[in-house]
């Protein structure tokens, strides 16, 4: 505060009017609105979202592969061939 001049002579430094308003700097917004929270993500948020999406995609593909293999195996058994027998 000592760096600001005492303009009115009361012994207390006066803060210039310039500092009374916002100047395109970071503004804290305590809103829980989901749109406002994800509107301007930083690079770390984008990377985390990408990793999560890739993980979800891998799980879905793994489940589809397992289901396809199970369906294929049950289809062989229903056709009359038993395990270990030659057709």
Buried (B, 14 or more C-beta within 10 A) or exposed (E): EEEEEEEEEEEEEEEEEEEEEEEEEEEEEEEEEEEEEEEEEEEEEEEEEEEEEEEEEEEEEEEEEEEEEEEEEEEEEEEEEEEEEEE
